[in-house]
C-alpha cells in the first residue's frame, strides 16, 4: 500500500501531466504573463460550467471576499453576519475593511449557518451576510435569500470549499454554489476541489453593475487605463494559473465523483459506530466533499483518535480547532451572541484523508483502523 496522504496533489498531476505541462509552456512561450488569453478562456469556461453571467478572476480567495465587500459599497462600521465556525479569511476581510463581524451559530449537522438564528442576530446596522458553504455542502440558501431581501442586505457566498456543489430550491430550481447571492467567491488554493498550482481565486455574479464594480476594484479602481474612479486593489489571476485551471476544469466532474465515492465507503463503514456522526446530506444540497468530516459524540475521544490515527500513519486534521471569535486578533469585537455550539464543535470534529487519488486498500486500512479504535 502506498503511503496515505491527507491530500495527494502529485498523483493527480501525474494523470494530466502532459496537458498541464503543455499549457504552462504555451504561456511561457507566448510572453503574455499577465491577462493572457488563458485567463479569458478559463473565465468563459467557468461561467459556462456554473451557469453564471460573470466570473471575475483574482489572485486568491481572500482577495475575492474583500473585492466583493468593497464592490458592494459597505461603509466602515457596517455589520456583516457570518459564522465563527469557518476559516479565518471569511471574517478577516470584514475586519480589514473596518466592518464589524456579527458571528452566528451553525447547524450542528451541516456545519453551515443556522438559519433559525438569523432574525436573532439581525439589527439595522447589518448590511451584508456571508454564508459559508463548508466542507463541500451548501448553506440553506433559500431562507437566507428571503431574509436578505426582506432586510435589504447583500449576500456574498463563500464558496471556497464547494465549487460546483448544487443547491435545490423548494420549487425544484437547481443552482450552483456561489451563483445565488449578489456575489459568490471562491479559492483555487491547490488543495481545493478545483485547485491551481499556486494562489488563485474568483468572484461570481449575475448582476452587470456589480460585475463592473468588482472588476474595477480588482484592477486598481480603473474604469479604463489610467482612469481610477474608485479606490481599488491589485488582484489578478496569473496567466499560468489560469492555464492550469482551464485544464483541470475539464476533470472537475470526475474529481467530485471520486470524492463522493470515497465518502460513501467511509460512511458505510462507520454507520454502526454510535460514537461517530458521519456527514449528513441535506435535502437541499449535494455534497462535493472538500473535506470528509466526522463529529464525535464524546469530545474527549477526539484527540485520542487523532493520535491513534497518526501513529498508524493515517494523517487527519481538525477544521477548525479554534473558532474565529476566540482568536486573539478578534478580541476587540464585542460578541453579543451565544456561540457555545461552535466552541463545542471545534472540540468534536475530525477530517479524514480525502482526495481524488485514494486507493481501495488505503480506504480499507483507514476504515479498519477507525473501527479498531472504537472497539477498544
N, C-alpha and C positions, 0 to 999 in steps of 0.2 A: 504494500500500500504506500502510495506517495504521501509525503508529509502534508498534514492538513493546514490550510491557510484560512484565516478569517475572511480574507478577500484575495482572490488569485487573479491578478490582472495580467501577469505574464503569460499564463496558459491561454487566456482569452485572446491576447495579442497574437500568439503564435498561429491561431486559426485564420487570422485575417492579415497576416504579416505582409504578404505581397501587396495587397490592396493599400494598406496603410503606408507602407514604405514608398510606393509609387506616388501616393497622394502628397506625402511630405516632400519628396524630391521634386515633384512638379511645382510646388510652391517656391522652393529654394531656387529652382532654375528660372522661374518667372521673374524674380526680383520684386514681386508685388507682395511685400510682407505685411503691410497694413491695409485693411479693407480691400483685399484682393477678391477676385471673382468667387473664390471658395466660400467666403463669408456670405455673399448673396445667395449662392447655391444652397448652403445649409439652411439659411433663413427661410428660403422658399420651401424647401422640403419639409422643414419642421412645421411651418404654417399649414401645409397640406396634411401632415400626419396628425396634427392636433385639431384640425378644422378651426383654426383661429385666424382672424383677419390680419393681425400684426404680430411679428416677432421682432423685438429689438435686442440684438446680441450685445453682450457687455463682457467685462473682464472676469467676473466671478459672481457667485450667488449672493454674497453680502452686498456688493455694489447694486445688484438687481433690486434688492429690497430698498436700499437707500434711494436709488433713482426713482422708483415707483412712489415712495413717500414724498420726494421733492416735487415730482410731476403732479402729484395730487393736490399740491398747494397748501399743505398743512402749515400752520404757524407755530412758533415757539410757545410752549405752554399747552397746546392742544394735546388731548389724551388719546391713546391707542390701546384697544383691547387686544390682548394676546396671551397665549398660555405660558406659564412658567416652566412647564414640562416640555422643553424644546432645546435645540442648540442655541448657544448664546447669541448668534448672529441675528436672530429674529428680533430680540429686544435691543441688541447693541445699536442698531441703526436708529431706533427710536430715540435712545439717549443721545446719540451723536448729533441729532438734529434738534436737540433741546425740546423734544416732545416728552410726554410722560407715559410710561407703560402702565396700563391697568391690567394686572395679572388676573387670570381666570383659571379655574379648575378644569381638568379634563375628564372625559368619560373613562371610568376605570377599566372598561373592556376594549375600547378602540384607541385609547390614549390621545384622542383629539378633543377639541373644545367641547365642553359640556354646555349644550345649547340651553339647558334649563336654567343656567346661571346668567345668561346674557342680560336679562332685564334687571337682575340684582346688582350688576356692576355698572350699568349704564348711568351716565349723568350728562348734562348738557355740554360739558367740555369734551366729551368723546366725539372725535371726528373721523375715526377710522377703526377698522378691525383687521387683524392679520390672523386668520385661521391657518394652522399648520397641518398639512396632510402628512402625519407622522408615520414612519416605518414603511410606507407604501400604500396606505389606505386614506381615502378622502375623509375629511371632516364632513359633518352633515350640512351640506351647503344650502339646501332649500330653506330651512328655517333661518339660517344665517343671512341669506339674501333678503328674506322677508323682513327680518329685524333691521337690516341696514336701510332698506327702502323706507320703512316706517320712520326711522330716526334720521334719514338723510346723511348717512355716513358712508365713507369709502371702504370698499372691500379689496384687500390685497392678499391673494392666496400665496402662501409659502409652499411651493411645490418641489422643493429641493430633493425630497425623498420619494416623490410619487409621480414622476414623469410618465405619461401615457396611462395613468390609472383612470378608470371610468366611473362616473357618478350617474346614478339613475334617479330622475325626478319622479314625483308621485304620478305625473301624467304619462310616464314612460319615456320621456325625453332623456337621451344619454349625452353627456358632455364630458370632456376630458378635464382632469385636474389642471387648474391654472387658467381655464378659459371661461369661468363662470362669473368671477368678480369683475371689478373695474380693472384690476391688474392681476396677473399671475406672475410669479417669479420662480426661477429655478437655478440650480447649480449644476455644473457639469464637472464637479470635482472627480478625480479619477475613479473613486470607489462607487460613485453613483451608478444607477441602472444604465444610464447613458453617460458615460464618463469620458472626458478628454484625457490628454496626456500631460496635463498641467491645469492651471486655473482657467475657468470659463463659466459664463452664465448667460441668462437671457430674461427678458421681460415679455409678457404676453398681454395683449388687449384687443378687444373688438371695437374700441372707440377711436375714431380717427383723430380727434383732438388730443386725447391722452397719448396716443402713439406719437404724435408730433412733439408734444411736450417732453415725453420720455426720451425721444431721440435727441432732442436739443440738450436736455440735461446731461445725457451721456457723452455729448460732444462739445464740452465747454460752453454750453448755452447758446450755441450758434444756430441762427436761422439760415444763414448762408456763410460762406467762407469769410472770416474776419469780421462778421457782424454778430455780436453777442447780445442777444435780447434779454437773457436771464443769466443768473449765476448757475453754472453747471459744474461738471467734473470731467475727468478724462477716463473713460472706461470703455475700452474697445475689446472685442473678441479677436484674438490673434488669428491671423490667416492660417497658420499651420494647425492650430487647434480646431478651427472650422473645418479644415480638410479632413482631419481625423474623425471629427464628429459626423461629418457627412457620410463617411464610410460606415461608421458604427450604427448610424440611424437606420440603415437598411436591415440591421440584425436585431433591432430593439425588441420586436415581437418575439423572436426566438429567445432572446435573453430573459424576457419576462416569463415565458413559458417554462424555461429551465428552472427559474427561481420558484415558480409555483409548484413544479413537480417535486422539488426538494422539500418545500414546506408541507406538501401533502404527506410525504413519507415521514417527516418529523412528527406531524400532528397525529398520524395514525399510530405511530409507535408510542406516543405519550398519552394517548387518550385514557389509559387505565390508571394513570398516576394522579391520585386525588390531590396531591400537594402541588400540582402544576396546572396553570391555566394556559392553554395554547391560544394563539391569536384567533380572535373572533372575527368572522367575516360578516360585516354589517350588510343588511338587505339593500342599502342604497349605494354600496361601493364594492368594487372588486378589490383585490389586494395584489400588489406587484412586488412585495417583499424586498424592499431595500434592506430591511432587517427582519430576521425571524426572532421575535422577542417573546420570551416566556415570562409569566408572572408567578412567583412562588407564594403560596398561601402563608407559609411560615417564613417571615423575613429573616429570621435567624439562620436559615439554611442557605441563603443566597451566597454569601461569601464563602461558605464551606464548599458549595457546589463549584464555584469558580476555581477555588484552589484545587479541588479534586480533578476537574477537567484539565486545568493547566498542567498538573502532574502527569496526566495521561497524554500530554502533547496535543491537547484539543484547545485551540485558542477560543476565547469568549470575551465579551465586553459588556459594560453597563452603559446604556444610552438613556438617561444621563444620571451620574451619581449625585450631583448637587443641582437642585432646581435654580433657575435664574434668580429668583427673588432672594435667595440666600447667598448669592455670590457677593463678595466684598465690594466689587465695582458697582453694585446696585443698592448698596446700603443707604444711599441718600434718598431713595424713593420711599415714600410712605406707602405701606401695604395695608389697604383697608378691607381686604377680603381674606376669608379663611382658606388657606392653601395646604391644609393638613393632608389631604388626599394625595396631592402632588408630592409632598415630602415623603409620604409613606410609599408611594410607587417607586421613588428613587432608591429605596432600600429593598425592593422586591423584584425588579426586572433584571433579566439577563438575556443577552443576544448570542445566539449560536452562529457558527460559520454559515455564511450564506453568499453564494456567488454562482456564476453560470457554469463553472467547470467542475462542480463537485461530482465525485465518482461514487458508484454504488457501495464499494467497500468502505469508503470514508463515511458515508451516511450511516451505514450499518454499525460501524465502530462507534460513532458519536452517540447514536441512539442506545446502543448496548451499554455504554458507559453511564449515560444519564439514568437508565433503568437500574443499573447496578448501584448507583449512588442512593437511590430512593428505596432500594430493597435492603440496605444495610441495617 
